[in-house]
Amino acid sequence: MDRTGITREQLETMRIKDLLDAFPETAAVLYNHFGASCFGCPAVQKERLETGVLVHQADADHFYRDVMEEIQSVRTEKLD
């Protein structure tokens, strides 16, 4: 998946597993917003990010902003 143009709408419908596969660096963001239990939960395989935000009562705007910043920061670092 392209790091340059990822949108909140794309992230909302992405499965948590797919996010971690495509952008493993976002694990820290998931940990910060959803907690450690997220990584051992079987729902990670099928649950979409928007569901995770609701279940964990995370601040959606803050969560998606943090995910997008993390994805884009890796791209910037690799270009430098």
Secondary structure in CASP SS format (residue, H / E / C, confidence):
PFRMAT SS
TARGET T0000
AUTHOR 0000-0000-0000
METHOD secondary structure of the structure
MODEL  1
M C 1.00
D C 1.00
R C 1.00
T C 1.00
G C 1.00
I C 1.00
T C 1.00
R H 1.00
E H 1.00
Q H 1.00
L H 1.00
E H 1.00
T H 1.00
M C 1.00
R E 1.00
I H 1.00
K H 1.00
D H 1.00
L H 1.00
L H 1.00
D H 1.00
A H 1.00
F C 1.00
P H 1.00
E H 1.00
T H 1.00
A H 1.00
A H 1.00
V H 1.00
L H 1.00
Y H 1.00
N H 1.00
H H 1.00
F H 1.00
G C 1.00
A H 1.00
S H 1.00
C H 1.00
F H 1.00
G H 1.00
C C 1.00
P H 1.00
A H 1.00
V H 1.00
Q H 1.00
K C 1.00
E C 1.00
R E 1.00
L H 1.00
E H 1.00
T H 1.00
G H 1.00
V H 1.00
L H 1.00
V H 1.00
H C 1.00
Q C 1.00
A C 1.00
D C 1.00
A H 1.00
D H 1.00
H H 1.00
F H 1.00
Y H 1.00
R H 1.00
D H 1.00
V H 1.00
M H 1.00
E H 1.00
E H 1.00
I H 1.00
Q H 1.00
S H 1.00
V H 1.00
R H 1.00
T H 1.00
E H 1.00
K H 1.00
L H 1.00
D C 1.00
END
